[in-house]
Each structure stands twice: as C-alpha cells, then as structure tokens.
Amino acid sequence: MSIETTGYRATPLPQRPEMTDEAILAAARAHFDAMATRHTIREFSDRPVPRAVIEAAIATAGRAPSGANQQPWHFVAISDPGLKAQIRAAAEEEERVFYEGGAPDEWIAALEPIGTGASKPHLDVAPWLIVVFAQRWGTKADGTRYKHYYVPESVGLATGFLIGALHLSGLSALTHTPSPMKFLTDLCDRPASEKPVMILAVGHPAEGATVPAAAMIKKPLEEILTVISADTETT
C-alpha cells in the first residue's frame, strides 16, 4: 500500500471457513474465557522473552482497523537494559511530580485502590518495554505532509490488539502512561510527527505476583451493554 495510491479498487474478501451458529458461539465464549484471565501486573520475572514473540504480537497490532487505513502507529520494542534504565529514571521523575502535588486529589484517590506510586521497578525488570507512538501526520515521497485521521481511535484499537496478542501468547503486560512523555520521543529517537502515548512493560509474572483486589471487580454485562433489535421485548 502506498499513501499516494488514489481511487477505489475492490478485492475479494480473504476466505474464512464457514461456521455454524453453535461453533461461532463456542468460539466467542472460548475467547472470553481466555481474555478473562488477563490481569495487569507490576511484579515481573526477568525470564527472557524471545524477540520473535514480540515481533509476532506487534505484527498482530498492525492488523487493527484504522481511519482511512492510514495505520498511524509505530511501536518501539526495547530490551536494552541501559535504555530501560534511562526510561525508568525519566518516568519516575515525572511520577514523583505527579504524586507529590502535581495531580488533583480526586485522581490520587481514584488510584489508591490500585496501589500505584512513583517507584516503577517493572520498567527495569520486565524483559521488554514497548513504547506506543501515534503518528500525527505522514510524509509523502516528495517530503510534503499529509494529515492522519482518527489517530487516537486507531492507535487505541491497535494497542488493544497488541495487549490481546501478548496475553494469548502467555505473557503479561502493564500499561504505563507517565505525563508528560516527551522524554520517550527523545530516548527512542522518534520524529516530531510521532507522539508517545503509552509504555507497555511485557514479560512473565514474577513468582508470587499479585494483582489489586479492586482490579478484579469488573462491570457486569448488563451495565456495559444495551441491545436494540427488532425482536427486543418491551414492558
């Protein structure tokens, strides 16, 4: 695909196997069961994770839908201990400001049940950090810029694909969003067109890893779903 390609051209949908309604429901429930075991952790093992696993997960993220198919994302995967240490130091500096008065009391109170603080040892210990960048604009072959559309939505979709792929690969991940994040642009040597939006710490859980009890509480289906259909009964 080239951004300079113009005009619409249809191509056949890649073939997928036919499934009965029963098989579709079974597959949907199996996927739910697998994803229901996903939990964010902060205690990682230093057990190595092969680069090929990270590459496969990021390739999956690249299959996410995006506005005008512009795919406005870039992922920087880091296993270098020196760079991870620099990222930790910079992130903790921002976090100290946040927790020592930079954040509203209401925000700090909302985070209390999660047990977060300014110390971020997972940024050192986790074998991989994946920094997610949003591309605010693209550049044509002649150097001129073109606008990307629906960037936050597109990058959010790709990040969701990535987290799902990592989990189904047997790995755990922690989403981390220090603010501000400009230091990631500099440390990862990314262009001004890209905005860092998240760090994912990725690896295996440490032995005895825990999760916040509050994080186990999920809204029930009836609170997150409204169904409007022709056969919906009304009373």
PATI-459165 format. One line per 3 residues: number of its first residue (from 1); for each residue z, y, x of C-alpha. Coordinates in nm, 3 decimals. Example, Ala and Ser with C-alpha at 12.3 -4.5 7.8 and 13.67 -1.06 7.14 Angstrom:
# PATI-459165
1 = 0.780:-0.450:1.230 | 0.714:-0.106:1.367
This chain:
# PATI-459165
1 = 0.000:0.000:0.000 | -0.081:0.350:0.118 | 0.069:0.662:-0.034
4 = -0.278:0.816:-0.013 | -0.426:0.549:-0.240 | -0.534:0.704:-0.570
7 = -0.645:0.565:-0.901 | -0.511:0.280:-1.110 | -0.616:-0.078:-1.041
10 = -0.469:-0.375:-1.224 | -0.393:-0.707:-1.058 | -0.278:-1.032:-1.221
13 = 0.095:-1.092:-1.257 | 0.205:-1.341:-0.990 | 0.251:-1.676:-1.160
16 = 0.601:-1.785:-1.254 | 0.697:-2.119:-1.410 | 0.731:-2.134:-1.788
19 = 1.091:-2.182:-1.901 | 1.235:-2.282:-2.236 | 1.487:-2.054:-2.404
22 = 1.757:-2.304:-2.316 | 1.659:-2.301:-1.949 | 1.648:-1.922:-1.946
25 = 1.999:-1.901:-2.093 | 2.127:-2.159:-1.845 | 1.976:-1.963:-1.556
28 = 2.126:-1.636:-1.682 | 2.470:-1.792:-1.713 | 2.444:-1.955:-1.370
31 = 2.358:-1.619:-1.218 | 2.655:-1.459:-1.392 | 2.885:-1.733:-1.264
34 = 2.762:-1.676:-0.910 | 2.794:-1.298:-0.925 | 3.136:-1.318:-1.092
37 = 3.268:-1.448:-0.760 | 3.159:-1.129:-0.582 | 3.452:-0.917:-0.465
40 = 3.474:-0.621:-0.232 | 3.694:-0.695:0.068 | 3.839:-0.489:0.353
43 = 3.952:-0.772:0.578 | 3.660:-0.923:0.768 | 3.629:-1.209:1.011
46 = 3.450:-1.142:1.339 | 3.242:-1.457:1.281 | 2.883:-1.368:1.373
49 = 2.613:-1.341:1.107 | 2.256:-1.421:1.218 | 2.020:-1.126:1.222
52 = 1.769:-1.328:1.017 | 2.016:-1.338:0.725 | 2.050:-0.958:0.726
55 = 1.673:-0.917:0.751 | 1.615:-1.151:0.455 | 1.869:-0.960:0.242
58 = 1.713:-0.625:0.327 | 1.367:-0.766:0.252 | 1.505:-0.856:-0.092
61 = 1.629:-0.498:-0.134 | 1.276:-0.383:-0.061 | 1.155:-0.567:-0.371
64 = 1.352:-0.338:-0.603 | 1.162:-0.119:-0.851 | 1.125:0.247:-0.761
67 = 0.989:0.568:-0.907 | 0.609:0.570:-0.869 | 0.654:0.271:-0.634
70 = 0.738:0.515:-0.354 | 1.020:0.295:-0.221 | 1.224:0.594:-0.095
73 = 1.475:0.399:0.112 | 1.547:0.299:0.468 | 1.815:0.063:0.597
76 = 1.967:0.073:0.944 | 2.137:-0.256:1.036 | 2.388:-0.221:1.320
79 = 2.562:-0.496:1.516 | 2.608:-0.299:1.841 | 2.986:-0.270:1.899
82 = 2.958:0.068:2.069 | 2.769:0.228:1.781 | 3.000:0.067:1.525
85 = 3.297:0.218:1.710 | 3.133:0.562:1.701 | 3.069:0.528:1.329
88 = 3.430:0.425:1.269 | 3.565:0.721:1.468 | 3.344:0.970:1.283
91 = 3.415:0.816:0.943 | 3.791:0.815:0.998 | 3.781:1.181:1.099
94 = 3.619:1.266:0.764 | 3.857:1.036:0.580 | 4.165:1.200:0.730
97 = 4.050:1.536:0.597 | 3.987:1.373:0.258 | 4.329:1.208:0.230
100 = 4.524:1.497:0.381 | 4.431:1.754:0.121 | 4.054:1.764:0.103
103 = 4.035:1.560:-0.217 | 4.171:1.655:-0.561 | 4.500:1.488:-0.659
106 = 4.326:1.318:-0.952 | 4.079:1.149:-0.716 | 4.356:1.029:-0.484
109 = 4.546:0.893:-0.785 | 4.237:0.704:-0.902 | 4.207:0.540:-0.559
112 = 4.574:0.440:-0.535 | 4.537:0.103:-0.716 | 4.255:0.014:-0.477
115 = 4.476:0.064:-0.172 | 4.236:0.269:0.040 | 4.335:0.504:0.321
118 = 4.196:0.690:0.618 | 4.201:0.387:0.851 | 3.875:0.189:0.842
121 = 3.911:-0.109:1.080 | 3.643:-0.301:0.890 | 3.383:-0.070:1.045
124 = 3.466:-0.227:1.383 | 3.541:-0.583:1.278 | 3.258:-0.664:1.036
127 = 2.969:-0.806:1.240 | 2.713:-0.584:1.067 | 2.704:-0.234:0.923
130 = 2.407:-0.148:0.704 | 2.356:0.224:0.655 | 2.153:0.307:0.344
133 = 1.933:0.615:0.366 | 1.750:0.789:0.080 | 1.411:0.935:0.172
136 = 1.387:1.275:0.006 | 1.021:1.314:0.093 | 0.742:1.124:0.263
139 = 0.484:1.229:0.517 | 0.109:1.168:0.496 | -0.107:1.071:0.791
142 = -0.202:1.436:0.844 | 0.165:1.539:0.865 | 0.191:1.702:0.522
145 = 0.486:1.622:0.297 | 0.477:1.466:-0.045 | 0.763:1.456:-0.295
148 = 0.951:1.138:-0.380 | 1.057:1.094:-0.743 | 1.372:0.935:-0.889
151 = 1.520:0.893:-0.543 | 1.889:0.834:-0.636 | 1.795:0.588:-0.909
154 = 1.553:0.399:-0.684 | 1.794:0.377:-0.391 | 2.072:0.265:-0.623
157 = 1.853:-0.018:-0.753 | 1.763:-0.129:-0.400 | 2.127:-0.120:-0.292
160 = 2.221:-0.336:-0.590 | 1.953:-0.587:-0.492 | 2.091:-0.582:-0.137
163 = 2.453:-0.643:-0.241 | 2.344:-0.927:-0.467 | 2.135:-1.086:-0.193
166 = 2.421:-1.064:0.057 | 2.663:-1.222:-0.189 | 2.428:-1.506:-0.282
169 = 2.384:-1.568:0.092 | 2.756:-1.639:0.119 | 2.855:-1.304:0.269
172 = 3.095:-1.031:0.160 | 3.034:-0.658:0.165 | 3.228:-0.336:0.136
175 = 3.067:-0.016:0.011 | 3.190:0.288:0.203 | 3.094:0.649:0.136
178 = 3.263:0.891:0.376 | 3.200:1.254:0.289 | 3.018:1.432:0.438
181 = 2.790:1.174:0.600 | 2.567:1.389:0.820 | 2.709:1.214:1.128
184 = 2.522:0.898:1.022 | 2.186:1.077:1.042 | 2.262:1.177:1.399
187 = 2.415:0.847:1.515 | 2.135:0.641:1.360 | 1.866:0.881:1.487
190 = 1.704:0.925:1.146 | 1.474:1.213:1.045 | 1.575:1.513:0.835
193 = 1.381:1.368:0.541 | 1.645:1.095:0.505 | 1.991:1.140:0.358
196 = 2.264:0.882:0.428 | 2.421:0.762:0.105 | 2.633:0.458:0.194
199 = 2.763:0.226:0.461 | 2.785:-0.143:0.380 | 3.019:-0.343:0.602
202 = 2.890:-0.701:0.592 | 3.031:-1.031:0.709 | 3.260:-1.321:0.625
205 = 3.609:-1.269:0.481 | 3.899:-1.299:0.722 | 4.132:-1.591:0.667
208 = 4.382:-1.483:0.406 | 4.170:-1.187:0.291 | 4.290:-1.023:-0.029
211 = 4.145:-0.800:-0.296 | 4.324:-0.532:-0.501 | 4.461:-0.680:-0.823
214 = 4.322:-0.379:-1.008 | 3.971:-0.465:-0.890 | 3.988:-0.796:-1.076
217 = 4.001:-0.614:-1.408 | 3.650:-0.579:-1.547 | 3.548:-0.425:-1.876
220 = 3.469:-0.691:-2.138 | 3.113:-0.730:-2.260 | 3.182:-0.555:-2.590
223 = 3.279:-0.238:-2.401 | 2.965:-0.223:-2.190 | 2.705:-0.347:-2.438
226 = 2.558:-0.211:-2.760 | 2.288:-0.423:-2.924 | 2.038:-0.263:-3.161
229 = 1.796:-0.515:-3.308 | 1.608:-0.585:-3.627 | 1.847:-0.865:-3.720
232 = 2.170:-0.675:-3.642 | 2.410:-0.713:-3.932 | 2.584:-0.402:-4.062
235 = 2.901:-0.395:-4.266
